[in-house]
Amino acid sequence: PWTLLAFSAVFVALAAAMFGFYELQLPAFLRDRLARNSPQGGSLAGAAGMGVLSAVLVGPCMTAPLAGTLLYIAQGGSAGEGGLLLLALGLGMGVPLVVISTLGARWLPRPGAWMNRVKAAFGFVLLGTAIWMAGRVIAPQATLLLWGVLLVALALSLWHLAHGNAAGESGPAGRLAVRSSAALAGLWGAAMVLGAAAGASDPAQPLRALVATSAAATPAQAPFETLQDPALLQARLAAAAARGQPAVVEFSADWCTSCRTIEREVFGDPRVGQALEGVVLLRADVTRSDAAQRAFMQQHQVMGPPTLMLFGPQGQERRAQRLVGEFAPDALLERLRMEGGAS
């Protein structure tokens, strides 16, 4: 949790720089040294130097998309589809750079006041990223409150933009669009703040907690037994196999936001609850990620949460039915029907 909060603080600091509270730049002696020793364009050495620098800067940014693509390819098992996906990923990275480098001077607008507005927009994006990361470890109500405050601040900025000097450049249609966006963001942000104060946590339904609903309207989630000890989990699976019961194992963690979504939208679905009747439901909590948990995940070739494993009545996992990442209730119901037909 402290790591995620530290990264959130870094994004807040970067957002403050985008809003003009201070300037982020290298010390003067480093700037002078880089200016003297920087590779010059127009030569093979200069192009190679810029390529190395670009790879260093872009490499960390591409780690998450590349890892997700490789994970999808590994789950699919198709070499042809995997090659096409990697080709598409490479083209998506390279084509924009080629287009901008060849036609950028002709298409890109000249520097001006619009650059400050772009910086402010990136500032709000960075703040949203900080809230998204902190939302993994802080209370859902606090996360909703932060999103509401961010939307209210965005609405005030848009309203100021609509009444500033830039409003005349956009014309009547542009001013109407900016004012409408400001009103919508302000109203929804205020609703989020009120909903958070009332105990709500869903950004899509911030005022749900203020509406009186019956207890029957809230679907009950399927009853999972949460275990942190892999040995105990293995014992539960062995006991289920001895009784001839199928079992479901969900790998989860406190920081896994996708796991919370699955618990709410999938296991809270009445159809899923009915289909899981008579099935042993186990939740492997790998928040600690200690040596025993990592060994258990490596033994079963689990990359991390969220992962759902389906075991037959004989205690063997149906590997083809495994679900990795977020999934819809229908995807699980289809696999449960296939599991029922196979058993």
Secondary structure as the mmCIF struct_conf table of DSSP 4:
data_model
#
loop_
_struct_conf.conf_type_id
_struct_conf.id
_struct_conf.beg_label_comp_id
_struct_conf.beg_label_asym_id
_struct_conf.beg_label_seq_id
_struct_conf.end_label_comp_id
_struct_conf.end_label_asym_id
_struct_conf.end_label_seq_id
HELX_RH_AL_P HELX_RH_AL_P1 TRP A 2 MET A 18
TURN_TY1_P TURN_TY1_P1 PHE A 19 GLY A 20
BEND BEND1 PHE A 21 TYR A 22
HELX_RH_AL_P HELX_RH_AL_P2 ALA A 28 ASN A 37
BEND BEND2 SER A 38 SER A 38
HELX_LH_PP_P HELX_LH_PP_P1 PRO A 39 GLN A 40
TURN_TY1_P TURN_TY1_P2 GLY A 41 GLY A 42
BEND BEND3 SER A 43 SER A 43
HELX_RH_AL_P HELX_RH_AL_P3 LEU A 44 GLY A 76
HELX_RH_AL_P HELX_RH_AL_P4 ALA A 79 TRP A 107
BEND BEND4 LEU A 108 LEU A 108
HELX_LH_PP_P HELX_LH_PP_P2 PRO A 109 ARG A 110
BEND BEND5 PRO A 111 GLY A 112
TURN_TY1_P TURN_TY1_P3 ALA A 113 ALA A 113
HELX_RH_AL_P HELX_RH_AL_P5 TRP A 114 ALA A 134
TURN_TY1_P TURN_TY1_P4 GLY A 135 VAL A 137
BEND BEND6 ILE A 138 ILE A 138
HELX_RH_AL_P HELX_RH_AL_P6 PRO A 140 ALA A 162
TURN_TY1_P TURN_TY1_P5 HIS A 163 HIS A 163
BEND BEND7 GLY A 164 GLY A 164
TURN_TY1_P TURN_TY1_P6 ASN A 165 ASN A 165
HELX_RH_AL_P HELX_RH_AL_P7 ALA A 166 ALA A 197
TURN_TY1_P TURN_TY1_P7 ALA A 198 GLY A 199
TURN_TY1_P TURN_TY1_P8 PRO A 203 ALA A 204
BEND BEND8 GLN A 205 GLN A 205
TURN_TY1_P TURN_TY1_P9 PRO A 206 LEU A 207
HELX_RH_3T_P HELX_RH_3T_P1 ARG A 208 LEU A 210
BEND BEND9 VAL A 211 VAL A 211
HELX_RH_3T_P HELX_RH_3T_P2 ALA A 215 ALA A 217
BEND BEND10 THR A 218 THR A 218
HELX_LH_PP_P HELX_LH_PP_P3 PRO A 219 ALA A 222
HELX_LH_PP_P HELX_LH_PP_P4 PHE A 224 PHE A 224
STRN STRN1 GLU A 225 LEU A 227
HELX_RH_AL_P HELX_RH_AL_P8 PRO A 230 ARG A 243
TURN_TY1_P TURN_TY1_P10 GLY A 244 GLY A 244
STRN STRN2 ALA A 247 SER A 252
TURN_TY1_P TURN_TY1_P11 ASP A 254 TRP A 255
HELX_RH_AL_P HELX_RH_AL_P9 THR A 257 GLU A 265
TURN_TY1_P TURN_TY1_P12 VAL A 266 GLY A 268
BEND BEND11 ASP A 269 ASP A 269
HELX_RH_AL_P HELX_RH_AL_P10 PRO A 270 ALA A 275
TURN_TY1_P TURN_TY1_P13 LEU A 276 GLY A 278
STRN STRN3 VAL A 280 ASP A 285
BEND BEND12 THR A 287 ARG A 288
HELX_RH_AL_P HELX_RH_AL_P11 ALA A 291 GLN A 299
TURN_TY1_P TURN_TY1_P14 HIS A 300 GLN A 301
BEND BEND13 GLY A 304 PRO A 306
STRN STRN4 THR A 307 PHE A 311
TURN_TY1_P TURN_TY1_P15 PRO A 313 GLN A 314
BEND BEND14 GLY A 315 GLY A 315
STRN STRN5 GLU A 317 GLU A 317
HELX_RH_3T_P HELX_RH_3T_P3 ARG A 319 GLN A 321
STRN STRN6 LEU A 323 VAL A 324
BEND BEND15 GLY A 325 GLY A 325
HELX_RH_AL_P HELX_RH_AL_P12 PRO A 329 ALA A 342
#
